[in-house]
Amino acid sequence: MHKFNGREYPCCASLTMGIIGGKWKTVILYHLIGKTLRYNELRKEMPSVTERTLSLQLKTLEEDGIIKRKVYTSKPPLKVEYSLTDLGKTLIPLIQSIAEWGDSVVEKYS
């Protein structure tokens, strides 16, 4: 049994998928590789995601320590930026491998 952030997982693969699994988390992480993006910039990168879903996925990734949310309140309008944490950066090779696999499937099997 593996424990992370108060949750238990039956195996290491389950833990990994619990953190980055789902339709949008990996896509969010892919777009944050090497850069910091504001909420609306992320929305433009992923036009088919709903605002509610994006907000919930960002919140979950932040709670798991994968991304960090920085809020600038010095002057209106409120500015919020998202970037990978050090823990999140450890996922870069995995995310890149997933993306490369997707490219190869399109090339070879479409």
Buried (B, 14 or more C-beta within 10 A) or exposed (E): EBEEEEEEBEEEEBBBEBBBEBEBBBBBBBBBBEEEBBBEEBBEBBEEBEEEBBEEBBEBBBEBBBBBEEEEEEEEEEEBBBBBBEEBBEBBEEBEEBBEEEEEEEEEEE
